[in-house]
Amino acid sequence: KQRYQRRVRAEEMTEMKERLEKKLELARAKQAATAEVTAGPAPGTITGEEEDDEGLLSRVRRLEEENRDLRTLKARCLEVAVTQFQRGDNVFFYYDESKCNYLVANACTTEYQYFLHPDNLAALGLSLEGPNRKPWAIGVIKDKEFCQARKQNNRFKVPEGRKFYRVYAQQRTPTDGDS
C-alpha cells in the first residue's frame, strides 16, 4: 500500500514537473525569439526608431522576469511540507485506518499530529466512508487550530489530554502548480 502511494505521488510530481518544464520551455522560446529581434539588423541595414528598441528591451526584461517567476513556481510546486506545517504549505494527507481520519504526513514523529478537519473533507473531495474514501490527497493548508482531547473516547481516537492540530485545507489551484 505504501509503495503504491509513493508511486502515485511520484507520478503526480513527474506530471507537474513536465507541465512546468513545458511552460519554462515556452518562456525560453519567447525569450530566444525576442533575443533574435533585439540582436539587431545586419550591418548596413536601416534601423527603426529608438522608441522601438526601448519597447523591445522592456519586453525582453518582462520575459526574463516571467522566466524567473516560472522557475520559482516550478521549485515551489515540487515542494511538499513534511514538518512544521504553516498556512499556505502544500501537504500530503493520508487516511489512517487506526484513527479513522485523514492526517498530514509528518516526518517528525515527536511533533504534534495534524488531522484534516472533518468539516473540510468535501473541499478535498474526500470522505471517511464509502466509495469516495481515497487513500490520500494533496492540499494546501488554509488554517489550523490547536486542540487538546478532553475525553478518552473522541472522534480522533487520541488519548485524553493529547494535544494536536486540526487543519483546514483546500485543493491546489493552477497557480499552486497544477496548470
Secondary structure by P-SEA (a helix, b strand, c coil): caaaaaaaaaaaaaaaaaaaaaaaaaaaaaaaaaaaaacccccccccccaaaaaaaaaaaaaaaaaaaaaaaaaaaaacccccccccccbbbbbbbcccccccccccccccbbbbcccccccccccccccccccccbbbbbcbbbbbbbccccccccccccbbbbbbbbbccccccccc
